Amino acid sequence: MNILIIGSGGREHAFAWKISQSPKIDQLFIAPGNAGTAEFGTNLEIGVTDFPAIRKAVLDNKIEMVVVGPEVPLVEGIHDFFLADELLKDIPVIGPVSRGAQLEGSKDFAKEFMMRHQIPTAAYLSVTKDNLEQGIGFMRGLKAPYVLKADGLAAGKGVLIIENLAEAEDALLTMLGGMFGLASETVVIEEFLKGIECSVFALTDAENYKILPVAKDYKRVGAGDTGLNTGGMGAISPVPFADEIYMKKVEERIIIPTVKGLQKDGIDFKGFLFFGLISVKSEPYLIEYNVRMGDPETEAVILRIKSDLVDLFEGVAKGDLAERELVIDSDSAVTVMMVAGGYPGAYEKGNVITNLENVSGSILFHSGTKMSGNKVVTNGGRVIAVSSKGKDFRAALKLSYQNASKIEFKNRYFRKDLGFDL
């Protein structure tokens, strides 16, 4: 079959790498893709929310399945767009309809959903300018630090964790005043939970689900989880503390109530569910949902999925996911994200990347790259994910670090302490 992947990052490159291995694939297209995805399919110069151009590409290239990588087109209703079009409505879209995508698109919607379906999560209050006094009163009743989250999508940067109450009150006013644009017109104030985090992924056909390999990502730019939040500096899978006992709790208390809750709420959710979890004294709490695979976790997780990914996607589309086989490799996989100097602040684009051909034993998933003539150049803050497998995460990390050290571009940077907390 002909498949179109929507997106341009490391996650989409990892999907392209895996999908291209399926005996079911004829032609693969990626919109817009990057320098790495071009190795596995045809890149199409189309923006991820340009639905009319995507429609044309789907019809012109006889696309039979669409896999949506990033959250923005899902929240903006790409699946609904297909369902409403006579020529597109029978083409499966892997990714939820916009109402389901609100689990990621609105922190307030997600917290209400968790409360309604008794899913363990932190205490919270949603605040607008209309109930500001109530919000400040709620915050004063919490122990430091104070967690403030922009309700809408803010490219992974809409969460502030502040130690000082007066600073937190000022930050609340700044957020409501437009710090993150429309995304912070509503701010969710949350109780701070202390523990260790991990990412759990499931694929669902709206009734059945498969739990994919668990991962842990590292969001802070600096060693020891210091500095600014980023889109993710690397990931490790599996996670030692997420053992069979812990995962049984996660499945019973969080995954099953989520899938059943979506059914009860009349949301036909077909695609990926990401559960951002925190383990507090070995008890799982849900911090947030995403409605797509995480990035950079995908670049580690995908290495551990032995099954045919297209076959699993067909199970999602046809509603028979329970009958499809998911085989997970027992080896560990890691990804180390190489970023442009200055990221997540101001950084340069267009710097030439060299020595890619000297990498051995790792897989390079391009995240922010493009071709300039016959050279690969930087085209984003997160540039290349160096992914490796090993008997344990330390062996896999050693290999990724060896290869990351070979790759050169101006002011390159990567964290050298991933797994320090495991």
N, C-alpha and C positions, 0 to 999 in steps of 0.2 A: 504494500500500500504506500501511498504518498503521504508524508506527514510534514506539517509545518510547526516549528517551535517558535514561540513568540519570546523575544528577549535578546540581550546582548552581553550577558555577564558570564562569570565562571560557572554558575548553575546551569545555564543554557548550553555552554560548551560541554559540561559533564553529561547532560541529557543527550546531546548530539553524539558524543563518543559512545554512549551505551546503546542508544537506539540504532546507530549504524551497524551494531553487531547482530541485530535481530534478523533472522531469515525472512521475517515478514515485511521488511522494508524494501521498497523499490527506490523511491527518490525522497531525499530529505531536504527541506528548505528551512532557513532560519531568518527571522525578520526582527531586527536588522542584523544580528550576529556580530562576530568580531573576527580578528585575524586567525584565531584558533578554530572557530566553527567552520570556516571555509574549507578545512581539510576533510570534513565529513559530509558536507552538503553545499547547497547554493545559498549564499547570503542574498537577501532582498533588502534594498534600501527603503525600508518602511518603518515609521515610528510605531511603537507598541500600542498607541491609542488612536492610530489613524485607521479606524474601522472600515471606512469605504475602500481604502487602498488594500487592506487585508482581505476584504471581500473579493476584490478583483483578483488578487494573487491566488486565493483559494480556488476560484472558478477557472482561472487561466491555467493553473498547474494541476488541476484535478486532484486537489487535496482531499484526503479521506479521514483525516484526524488532525486536530489542533491541540497542541500541548502548550499551556500558558505558563511561562516562568515567573514573571514578576507580579506583584500585587496590584499595581495601579490599573492595568487594563481590566482585571477582575472586578475591582471596586467600581470602575466606571462602566461595567456591564457588557463586556465582550461576549460572554456566554448568552446573555439576554438578547443581544444584537443578532446572534446566530439563530436563536430560537424564533425570533420575530420575522426572519427572512425566509420566504418560500423556497429559495434555492439552497439555503444553508442549513435549514432546521434539522436535517437528518445527519449532518456531519458532527460526530462527537467532539465535544470540547472538554479537555481534561482541566478542570478548574470550576469552581462554583458559580452559580448565578449571583447577581450583585447583592441580593438580600443575604445570602450566605456569606459573601465576602465582607459584609459588615462586621463579622467577628474580628477581622483585622482592621477594617476601615474606620471603626469607631470603638474606642476603648470603653465608652459608656455603654454601648450596645452589648459588648462582650461581657462586661461585668454584670449587667442585668441578666444576661443569659446564664452566667455561672450561678448567680443567686437563685434564679428561677428553677434551675435544675440541680440545686444542692451540690455544686461542684466546689471542693475546698479551695478558697482563695483568700487574699488579704482583704481586711475591712477597707471600705472606700466611701467617698462621696464625690459626686459629679457637681462641678461648680461653674456657674456662668456669672456675668456681672450682676444678674438678678438675685442670686443668693450668696453673694460674696461674704457677707457677715457670717452666715452659717458655715461657709467654707473655712474661714479663719478660725471660728470657734471649734470646728472639727479638728483642724490641724493642731490647735493648742492642746487638745485632748490626747494627742498621739505622743509617743516617745520619739526622740530624734534617732536617726536621721529622717527627713521628710521627703516623700516621693511624690513628684508632680509629673503628670503625663498629659501631653497634648492629646485630645480626643481623636483627632484625625491623623491621616498619614503625614509623617514628617521625615521620611527617608531614614528611619532608624535613629534620628537625633532628637526626638521629641520628649525624652525622659530626663528629668533633672532629679538628682539625689543630693539633698542639702542638709548639712549638719546643724546649722544655726536657725532658730525659729524666725528671728527678725528677717534674715536673708531669704528664708523660704516664703515669708509673707510678701516681701518685695518681688520675688520671682513669680509668685502667683499673679500679682498685678501686671507684671511685665508680659507674662504669657497671655493673659486675658486681653491685654492691650495690643496683641498682634505679633508677638515674638516669633511665632511659627505660622503667621498668616491666619487663614480661616481654620487651620487645623487646631489652633488653641483658643478658639472662641468658647469651647468648653474644655475645662481642665479636670482630670480625675486625680483627686488626692488619695493616696493609698498609704495604709500602714506598711512600714518597712519590715520585711521578713528576712531574718539572718540565716543563711545556709549556703549550700552549694547548688549551682544550677546545672541543668542539662536540657537538651532538646530531644523530644520524642516526636517521631513522625508516623502518621498512619495514612494509608490510601483507602478511600471508601467509595463504594458505589451507591451510597445513600442508605444501604441496609447492612451490608457486610463491610468488614474492614480487615486490612492486613497491617500489622505493626512492623515498620521498617527499622533498620539499625538505629540505635540511640547514639547521639553524639553530644559533645560539649564544645561550644564555641567560645572564643575569647574576644570580647568586644572592645576592651580598652587598648589604646594605642601603645601604652608603655609597659615595660616589664613589671611583673608583680601586680598586674591589673591596675595600673595607674594611668593618669592622663585622660584625655578626652575619649568619649565613646566613638566608635567607628562602625562601619557596616560589618566588621568582623575581621580579625587578624589571623585566624586559623581555627582548626577544629580537630577533634580527636574522637574516634569511634572504635570499639565500644567505650563506655564509661564505667570504670571499676565499681563505683558505688551503686550503679543501677543494675543490681543483681536480680535474680528470679523473684525473690520475696518482694523487693521494692517495685518491680515491674508489674507484679500481680496487683499490688495496691493501685498503681497508676491505671491499669486497665479497668479495674472494678470501680474505682472512685472518680475517674476522669474521662477515660476514652469511651467506655460504654454509655455513661450518662450524657456525653456530648453527642454521640451518634443518635441515641434515642431522643435527646432533646431537640435535635434538628428535625427529626421525624415528627415529634409532637407539635413543633412550631410550624410545620408544613413547608419546611425548606428542603428542596431536592438537591442535596449537596453531593456532587460528584467530583472528586479530586483529592488533593492533599490536605491533611490537617496537621498543623504544627502545634505542639503543646510546649510552651516555654515553662519549664517546671523549676521549682526550688525545693530542695530536700531540707526540711527543718526537723532535726532530731530523727532522721530516717522516715519522716512522714511527707508525702508529696503534696505540694500546693501548686495550683496553676497561677502563673504570673500573667501570661498572655496567650492568645491564639495568633497564629498566622494561617493563611488559607493557601499556602504554597510551600514548596520546599525552601529551607533556609539556605542562605549563601553566607559563609563558605562551607556550612555543614555538608551540603550536597556533594561537594568535591571530595569529601572523605567517605560519606555514606555510600555513594554510588559504586565505589570500588568493592564494597562488601556484598552487593546484591549479585548473586550468581544467576538468578532467573532472567528470562527474557522480559525486559521492561515493556515492550510493545504488547506482549501477551497479557501482562497485568493491566495495562491501559485498556485493552479490549474488554477485560473483565469489568472494569469501571463503567465503560460505555454500555455494555450489554446487561449489567446487573447480575453477573454471575461470578463476581470476584472470589467468592468463597470456594469455587471449584478450581481456581488457578493456583499454581504452585509458587510459593516464595521461598527460595533457598538463600540463606545468609552464610557468608564465609566466616569461619571462626577467627581468622587473622584480624589483626588491628589495621586500621587505616587512619592516616592523618593528612591534613593539608596545612601548609605554611603559606600565608599570604604575603607576597611582596608588594609593597606600596610605594607610591611616589613621595619624595621628601616634602614635608609640610602637611600631608594628609593627616587628619580630616579637615584641616584648614586649607589655605590657598596652596595650590601645587601646580607644577608645569605639565603641559601635555606636549606630545610630539617629539619626545626624546627617543633616540634609537636604542633598541634592545639588542644586545649581542650575546653570543655564546650559548644560545638556545640549543644548538646542535651538539654541545658538549655534555648535555644532561644524560645520565644513564641510570635506569632502574626506577625512575619516578615518572609520573605523568604530569604534564603541564597543562593546566586548564586556564585559558586566557580569560581575564576578567575585564580589564580596561585596555584593550589594544586595538590597533587597526593597521592595515597595510598602507605604506606610503611609498609608491613605486614598488621596488622589490625588497624594501626593508619593513620590519615590524617595529612600530613605534608605540609609545605610551598614549593612552586615550582616556584615562580615568585615574582616580585616586588609588583604587585597588587594581593592580596591574596583572599579576600572574599568581595563580594558586599552584604551589608545588606539592603534588599529592603522591603518597607512597604507602605501601603495605609492609607489614612486618609481623613477626610472631607475637610481639607486644608493641604497645604504642611507643616505647623508648627506641626500639629498633627502627620502627617506621620513621620516627622523628629524626633520628640520626641520618637516615638516607635523604630525607627532604632537606635538612640543613646543609648537607654536603652539596646537593645540587643547587640549592638557592644561592650558595656562596659562589657558584660558577657564573650565574647569570648577572649581566651588567647592564645598568642604565643609570643615567644621571641621578644622584641623590637617592638611590634605592634604599629601602629600609625593610626589615622584617623583625618580628619579635623572636628572641632566641631562648625564651623560657616557657614555651607552651608545655602544658602538663605539670607545671610547678606545683599545682594544688592537688594533684592526684597521687 
